Amino acid sequence: MKIKTFNLKYGRGMMTLKIPAKNVLGVLKARDVPAVPDEKEAVVEAVRNPIGSPPLSGLVKKGDSVVIIASDITRSVRNSRVIPVLLEELRESGIPYEDITVVVATGTHRGHTEQELEYMFGREVLGRVRVVDHNCRDRESLVYLGTTSSGTPVWVNRLVAGADKVIITGGIVYHSMAGFGGGRKAVCPGVSGYETIQHNHKLMLNPPDKGGGINPFVGPGRVSDNPMAQDMAEIAAMVNPTFMVNVILNDEGKIARVVAGDYREAFKEGCRSVREFFSIEVEKCADALILSCGGFPKDIDLYQATKAVENCQGVLKDGGVIVLVAECPEGVGNGDFYRIIKDFPTRRMREEELWREFTIAKGVGYMLTLTLERFRVVLVSKLDAGMVSEMGMVPAADASLALQIVRNMLGEDFRAYVVPAASTVVPVLVG
């Protein structure tokens, strides 16, 4: 029997999957997207030749206070390459380091240790400028800017609101709710208040009088007709960022493209590249999916890891099996995520809870329960096996045991897609 071997990223390491060739319907990988030859030079080139905007040097002047919004540790965006270039560009434009603050866009996530900040930015950056974690729950650190047309009260970080110039950074990827990550997400959820974030993300829901569930216009790649994404754009416009620098990474986590300039125009161009690089057309649905998130930080916790499932489940037959290979060293990631699954046993109860008191974590947990209504999920992780079972999934210690579980569920002749970087790609059924 011919065996195929796959080394799947698992946390900061690898997990080996050995599977009979007859069971592999296909390997779904992004097109071969080469990394730029020199990452620093690519960032410099983008900043000095921006999209829809003058160069950064023409937008700032001596005496300006500047805030750079940077992604947190849950996002792989090459902060250590991008931020130093921006600091040098600003310094050469007459902005001293003491007039620059980096605000880390934690959204609703936890703050960082000093070691994590050094890992993200490098010791040199930490020694030059002030780096501050956003705290969405600290009302004293927020400023109210108004209300969006969808009724979202807009509270943003006081340092961001008070800066003369705001530069947003991050990475553009497919996103299961916002359509795409990056761009305006640096503002909301990145540096917005807790109330703002929850109200915005609640727009992912379809009202009960329209059938409940997830709004049909919410999903990976959906932006123009997505109410949550449109609301994010309104919130970002209230801050009106001066400039944007976003990266697009290939499957190896290296920079494939940098887009910079006007935060709306550069974001659109980046989204176009993500569609080109990471959409995969397939002609038939599989009996099973074997998904790796792509390693750390995409599988830092289950809350983050479920993005891989949302991206790929559209090419799985109803009743099929998903094997999710995700280390989850920080557990489920959020108590609300776990509770909406465990403590509310029916869809109606979950939806009533979401409309009563929405949180993003509850929303993401709810999306996982919708997946579990259609498919079976085998989770290879470091999570407690009992906790995994309580959430309606089947725990497995490694890929070999997971494969045996799939055989028990589907028989020996199942056909599976293997997706080595499932948090990045979006397979699309055609024909």
C-alpha positions as CSV (number, residue, x, y, z in Angstrom):
1,M,0.0,0.0,0.0
2,K,1.4,3.4,-1.0
3,I,1.6,5.8,1.9
4,K,1.8,9.6,1.7
5,T,3.6,11.5,4.4
6,F,2.8,15.0,5.4
7,N,4.6,17.1,8.0
8,L,2.0,19.4,9.4
9,K,2.8,22.5,11.4
10,Y,1.7,22.1,15.0
11,G,2.4,25.0,17.4
12,R,6.1,25.8,17.0
13,G,6.8,22.2,15.9
14,M,5.6,19.6,13.4
15,M,3.3,16.6,13.5
16,T,3.7,13.8,11.0
17,L,0.7,12.4,9.2
18,K,1.0,9.1,7.3
19,I,-2.0,8.3,5.2
20,P,-2.7,5.8,2.4
21,A,-2.5,7.5,-1.0
22,K,-5.9,6.1,-1.9
23,N,-7.5,8.2,0.9
24,V,-6.0,11.5,-0.4
25,L,-8.4,13.3,-2.7
26,G,-6.0,16.2,-3.0
27,V,-3.6,18.5,-1.2
28,L,-5.0,22.0,-1.0
29,K,-2.2,24.6,-0.9
30,A,-2.0,28.1,-2.1
31,R,-0.3,28.7,-5.4
32,D,3.5,28.9,-5.1
33,V,3.8,32.5,-3.9
34,P,7.5,33.5,-3.7
35,A,8.8,35.5,-0.8
36,V,10.2,38.9,-1.6
37,P,14.0,38.8,-1.9
38,D,14.6,41.3,0.9
39,E,11.8,41.9,3.4
40,K,13.2,45.2,4.7
41,E,13.7,46.6,1.2
42,A,10.1,45.5,0.2
43,V,8.7,47.5,3.1
44,V,10.8,50.5,2.3
45,E,9.8,50.4,-1.4
46,A,6.1,50.2,-0.5
47,V,6.3,53.0,2.0
48,R,8.1,55.3,-0.5
49,N,5.9,54.3,-3.4
50,P,2.4,54.1,-1.9
51,I,-1.0,53.3,-3.3
52,G,-3.4,56.3,-3.5
53,S,-1.3,58.5,-1.2
54,P,1.8,60.6,-1.1
55,P,4.8,58.9,0.5
56,L,4.8,58.8,4.3
57,S,7.5,61.5,4.4
58,G,5.1,63.9,2.7
59,L,2.3,63.3,5.3
60,V,4.2,64.0,8.5
61,K,6.1,67.0,9.8
62,K,8.3,68.0,12.7
63,G,6.2,68.5,15.8
64,D,3.6,65.8,14.9
65,S,2.8,63.2,17.5
66,V,2.5,59.8,15.8
67,V,0.9,56.6,16.8
68,I,1.6,53.3,15.0
69,I,-1.0,50.7,15.6
70,A,0.6,47.2,15.5
71,S,-0.9,43.7,15.6
72,D,-0.7,41.6,18.8
73,I,0.9,38.2,19.2
74,T,-2.0,36.2,17.8
75,R,-1.2,37.7,14.3
76,S,1.8,36.7,12.3
77,V,2.5,40.0,10.5
78,R,6.3,40.5,10.7
79,N,6.1,43.4,13.1
80,S,9.9,43.1,13.6
81,R,10.4,43.9,9.9
82,V,7.7,46.6,9.4
83,I,7.9,48.7,12.6
84,P,11.7,49.5,12.4
85,V,11.3,50.7,8.8
86,L,8.5,53.1,9.9
87,L,10.5,54.4,12.8
88,E,13.4,55.2,10.5
89,E,11.1,56.8,7.9
90,L,9.5,59.0,10.6
91,R,12.9,59.9,12.1
92,E,14.2,61.0,8.7
93,S,11.0,63.1,8.3
94,G,11.8,65.0,11.4
95,I,9.8,63.0,14.0
96,P,12.0,62.1,17.0
97,Y,11.5,58.8,18.7
98,E,10.0,60.4,21.8
99,D,7.1,61.6,19.7
100,I,6.2,58.1,18.5
101,T,4.1,55.6,20.3
102,V,3.3,52.0,19.2
103,V,-0.1,50.9,20.4
104,V,-0.5,47.2,20.3
105,A,-4.0,46.3,18.8
106,T,-5.0,43.7,21.3
107,G,-8.8,44.0,20.7
108,T,-10.4,41.9,23.4
109,H,-7.2,39.8,23.8
110,R,-4.9,39.8,26.8
111,G,-1.9,42.0,27.1
112,H,1.7,40.9,26.6
113,T,4.7,40.0,28.7
114,E,8.0,41.9,28.1
115,Q,9.4,38.8,26.5
116,E,6.5,38.6,24.1
117,L,6.9,42.2,23.1
118,E,10.6,41.6,22.5
119,Y,9.7,38.6,20.3
120,M,7.2,40.7,18.4
121,F,9.2,43.9,17.9
122,G,12.8,43.3,18.8
123,R,14.8,44.8,21.6
124,E,15.9,47.8,19.5
125,V,12.3,49.0,18.9
126,L,11.5,48.6,22.6
127,G,14.5,50.7,23.5
128,R,13.6,53.5,21.1
129,V,9.9,54.2,21.4
130,R,7.1,53.6,23.9
131,V,5.1,50.4,23.3
132,V,1.7,50.2,24.9
133,D,-0.9,47.4,25.0
134,H,-4.4,48.6,24.3
135,N,-6.9,47.7,27.0
136,C,-10.5,47.6,25.6
137,R,-12.0,47.4,29.1
138,D,-10.3,50.5,30.6
139,R,-12.8,53.3,30.0
140,E,-10.3,55.9,31.2
141,S,-8.0,55.0,28.3
142,L,-10.8,55.4,25.7
143,V,-12.4,58.4,23.9
144,Y,-15.9,58.5,22.5
145,L,-16.1,59.5,18.8
146,G,-19.8,59.0,18.0
147,T,-22.1,56.4,16.6
148,T,-22.1,54.5,13.3
149,S,-25.1,54.2,11.0
150,S,-25.6,50.7,12.4
151,G,-25.8,52.1,16.0
152,T,-22.4,51.1,17.1
153,P,-21.1,53.4,19.9
154,V,-17.5,54.2,18.9
155,W,-14.9,54.2,21.7
156,V,-11.2,54.1,20.7
157,N,-7.9,54.3,22.4
158,R,-7.2,57.7,23.8
159,L,-3.6,57.7,22.5
160,V,-4.8,56.9,19.0
161,A,-7.6,59.5,19.1
162,G,-5.2,62.2,20.4
163,A,-2.4,61.6,17.9
164,D,-1.7,64.1,15.1
165,K,-1.0,61.2,12.7
166,V,-2.0,57.5,12.9
167,I,-0.4,54.7,11.0
168,I,-2.0,51.3,10.9
169,T,-0.1,48.1,10.2
170,G,-1.0,44.4,10.1
171,G,-1.5,41.6,7.7
172,I,-4.2,40.9,5.1
173,V,-5.7,37.4,5.2
174,Y,-9.1,35.8,4.7
175,H,-11.4,36.3,7.8
176,S,-14.5,34.2,8.5
177,M,-16.5,37.2,9.8
178,A,-14.9,40.4,8.5
179,G,-14.3,39.1,5.0
180,F,-10.6,40.0,5.3
181,G,-8.3,40.7,8.2
182,G,-6.0,43.6,8.2
183,G,-6.6,47.2,7.1
184,R,-9.5,48.7,9.1
185,K,-9.4,45.9,11.6
186,A,-6.4,47.6,13.2
187,V,-8.9,50.2,14.5
188,C,-11.9,47.9,15.2
189,P,-11.4,45.6,17.0
190,G,-7.7,46.4,17.4
191,V,-7.8,49.6,19.5
192,S,-11.6,50.0,20.1
193,G,-13.5,49.7,23.4
194,Y,-15.1,46.5,24.5
195,E,-18.7,47.8,23.9
196,T,-17.7,49.0,20.4
197,I,-16.2,45.6,19.5
198,Q,-19.1,43.6,20.7
199,H,-21.7,45.7,19.0
200,N,-19.8,45.6,15.7
201,H,-19.3,41.9,15.8
202,K,-23.0,41.2,16.7
203,L,-23.7,42.3,13.2
204,M,-22.5,38.9,12.1
205,L,-25.9,37.5,13.3
206,N,-29.0,37.1,11.2
207,P,-32.0,38.4,13.2
208,P,-34.4,35.8,14.5
209,D,-37.3,37.1,12.3
210,K,-35.1,36.4,9.3
211,G,-34.3,32.8,10.3
212,G,-31.5,33.3,12.8
213,G,-28.0,31.9,12.3
214,I,-25.2,33.8,10.7
215,N,-26.0,36.7,8.4
216,P,-25.7,35.2,4.8
217,F,-23.5,38.1,3.7
218,V,-20.9,37.4,6.4
219,G,-18.0,35.1,5.5
220,P,-14.5,34.8,4.1
221,G,-13.9,37.3,1.3
222,R,-17.2,39.1,1.8
223,V,-16.7,42.8,2.3
224,S,-19.0,45.1,0.2
225,D,-22.3,43.6,1.4
226,N,-21.1,42.5,4.8
227,P,-22.7,44.6,7.5
228,M,-20.0,43.9,10.0
229,A,-17.3,44.9,7.6
230,Q,-19.2,48.0,6.5
231,D,-19.5,49.0,10.2
232,M,-15.7,48.5,10.7
233,A,-15.1,50.8,7.7
234,E,-17.2,53.5,9.3
235,I,-15.4,53.2,12.6
236,A,-12.0,53.4,10.9
237,A,-13.2,56.5,9.0
238,M,-13.8,58.2,12.4
239,V,-10.1,57.8,13.2
240,N,-9.1,58.5,9.6
241,P,-5.7,56.9,9.6
242,T,-3.0,58.8,7.8
243,F,-1.2,55.9,6.3
244,M,-1.3,52.1,6.2
245,V,1.3,49.3,5.8
246,N,0.1,45.7,5.5
247,V,1.9,42.6,4.6
248,I,0.7,39.4,2.9
249,L,2.6,36.3,3.9
250,N,3.0,33.1,1.9
251,D,2.5,29.6,3.4
252,E,6.0,29.7,4.8
253,G,5.2,32.8,6.8
254,K,7.5,35.0,4.7
255,I,6.5,38.3,3.2
256,A,5.1,37.9,-0.3
257,R,3.8,41.4,-0.8
258,V,3.7,44.7,1.0
259,V,0.9,47.2,0.4
260,A,1.1,50.7,1.7
261,G,-0.6,54.1,1.3
262,D,-4.2,55.2,1.7
263,Y,-5.7,52.8,4.1
264,R,-8.8,52.2,1.9
265,E,-7.1,51.9,-1.5
266,A,-4.1,49.9,-0.3
267,F,-6.4,47.5,1.6
268,K,-8.4,46.9,-1.6
269,E,-5.3,46.1,-3.5
270,G,-4.1,43.8,-0.7
271,C,-7.4,41.9,-0.7
272,R,-7.2,41.5,-4.4
273,S,-3.7,39.8,-3.9
274,V,-5.0,37.6,-1.2
275,R,-7.8,36.4,-3.5
276,E,-5.3,35.7,-6.2
277,F,-2.8,33.9,-3.9
278,F,-5.0,31.9,-1.5
279,S,-8.3,31.0,-3.2
280,I,-8.2,27.4,-4.3
281,E,-10.8,26.0,-6.8
282,V,-11.9,22.4,-6.3
283,E,-14.4,20.3,-8.3
284,K,-15.8,18.0,-5.7
285,C,-16.5,17.8,-2.0
286,A,-14.5,15.4,0.2
287,D,-15.6,12.9,2.8
288,A,-13.0,14.3,5.2
289,L,-10.7,17.3,5.7
290,I,-7.4,17.1,7.5
291,L,-6.5,20.7,8.5
292,S,-3.4,22.2,10.0
293,C,-3.9,25.8,11.0
294,G,-0.3,26.5,9.9
295,G,1.3,26.4,13.4
296,F,1.9,29.2,15.9
297,P,0.3,31.7,16.4
298,K,-2.6,30.5,14.3
299,D,-3.2,27.6,16.7
300,I,-2.3,29.4,19.9
301,D,-5.8,28.5,21.2
302,L,-8.9,26.9,20.0
303,Y,-10.6,30.3,19.6
304,Q,-8.0,31.2,16.9
305,A,-7.8,27.7,15.5
306,T,-11.4,27.5,14.4
307,K,-10.7,30.0,11.6
308,A,-9.2,27.0,9.7
309,V,-12.5,25.2,10.0
310,E,-14.5,28.2,8.8
311,N,-12.2,28.7,5.8
312,C,-12.4,25.1,4.6
313,Q,-15.7,23.5,5.5
314,G,-17.4,24.6,2.3
315,V,-15.7,21.7,0.4
316,L,-16.8,18.9,2.8
317,K,-19.8,16.6,2.3
318,D,-22.6,16.9,4.9
319,G,-21.9,14.3,7.6
320,G,-18.2,14.4,6.8
321,V,-15.3,14.5,9.3
322,I,-12.9,17.3,10.0
323,V,-9.5,16.6,11.6
324,L,-8.2,19.8,13.1
325,V,-4.5,19.7,14.0
326,A,-4.0,22.6,16.4
327,E,-1.8,22.5,19.4
328,C,-3.8,25.1,21.5
329,P,-1.1,25.7,24.1
330,E,-3.2,28.5,25.7
331,G,-6.3,26.3,25.9
332,V,-9.7,27.3,24.5
333,G,-8.7,31.0,24.5
334,N,-11.7,32.5,26.1
335,G,-14.2,31.4,28.7
336,D,-17.2,32.7,26.8
337,F,-16.2,30.6,23.8
338,Y,-16.3,27.4,25.9
339,R,-19.5,28.3,27.8
340,I,-21.7,29.0,24.8
341,I,-20.9,25.5,23.6
342,K,-21.1,23.7,26.9
343,D,-23.8,25.5,28.9
344,F,-26.3,26.1,26.1
345,P,-27.2,22.8,24.6
346,T,-29.5,23.9,21.8
347,R,-29.2,26.3,18.9
348,R,-32.2,28.3,20.1
349,M,-30.7,28.7,23.6
350,R,-27.4,29.8,22.2
351,E,-29.0,32.3,19.9
352,E,-31.1,33.7,22.7
353,E,-27.9,34.1,24.8
354,L,-26.2,35.9,21.9
355,W,-29.0,38.3,21.5
356,R,-29.2,38.9,25.2
357,E,-25.4,39.6,25.7
358,F,-23.2,39.2,22.7
359,T,-19.4,38.7,22.9
360,I,-17.1,37.9,20.1
361,A,-16.0,34.7,21.9
362,K,-19.6,33.6,22.2
363,G,-20.1,34.3,18.5
364,V,-17.1,32.3,17.5
365,G,-18.1,29.4,19.7
366,Y,-21.6,29.5,18.2
367,M,-20.1,29.3,14.7
368,L,-18.3,26.1,15.8
369,T,-21.6,24.6,17.0
370,L,-23.1,25.3,13.6
371,T,-20.2,23.3,12.1
372,L,-20.8,20.5,14.6
373,E,-24.4,20.3,13.5
374,R,-23.3,19.4,10.0
375,F,-19.9,17.6,10.5
376,R,-18.0,15.6,13.0
377,V,-14.8,17.1,14.3
378,V,-11.7,15.3,15.6
379,L,-9.3,17.6,17.4
380,V,-5.6,16.9,17.7
381,S,-4.4,19.2,20.5
382,K,-3.0,19.6,24.0
383,L,-6.5,20.4,25.3
384,D,-7.9,18.2,28.1
385,A,-9.7,15.3,26.4
386,G,-12.7,15.6,28.7
387,M,-13.1,19.3,27.8
388,V,-12.9,18.5,24.0
389,S,-15.6,15.8,24.4
390,E,-17.8,18.2,26.4
391,M,-17.7,20.6,23.4
392,G,-18.9,17.9,21.1
393,M,-15.6,17.0,19.4
394,V,-13.6,13.8,19.5
395,P,-10.1,14.2,21.1
396,A,-7.0,12.5,19.6
397,A,-3.5,12.6,20.9
398,D,-1.8,12.6,17.5
399,A,-2.5,12.4,13.7
400,S,-2.2,8.6,13.6
401,L,-5.0,8.2,16.2
402,A,-7.1,10.8,14.5
403,L,-6.8,8.9,11.2
404,Q,-8.0,5.7,12.9
405,I,-11.0,7.6,14.3
406,V,-11.8,8.8,10.7
407,R,-11.6,5.2,9.5
408,N,-14.0,4.1,12.2
409,M,-16.4,6.8,11.2
410,L,-16.2,6.6,7.4
411,G,-14.7,3.2,6.6
412,E,-11.5,2.4,4.8
413,D,-12.2,4.1,1.5
414,F,-12.9,7.7,2.5
415,R,-11.4,10.5,0.4
416,A,-9.8,13.5,2.2
417,Y,-8.4,16.8,1.3
418,V,-5.2,17.6,3.3
419,V,-4.9,21.4,3.9
420,P,-1.4,22.3,5.5
421,A,-2.2,26.0,6.0
422,A,-6.0,26.0,6.5
423,S,-6.1,29.3,8.4
424,T,-4.8,31.1,5.3
425,V,-6.4,29.5,2.3
426,V,-10.1,29.3,1.2
427,P,-11.1,26.4,-1.0
428,V,-14.0,27.2,-3.3
429,L,-16.3,24.5,-4.9
430,V,-16.7,25.1,-8.7
431,G,-18.6,23.3,-11.4
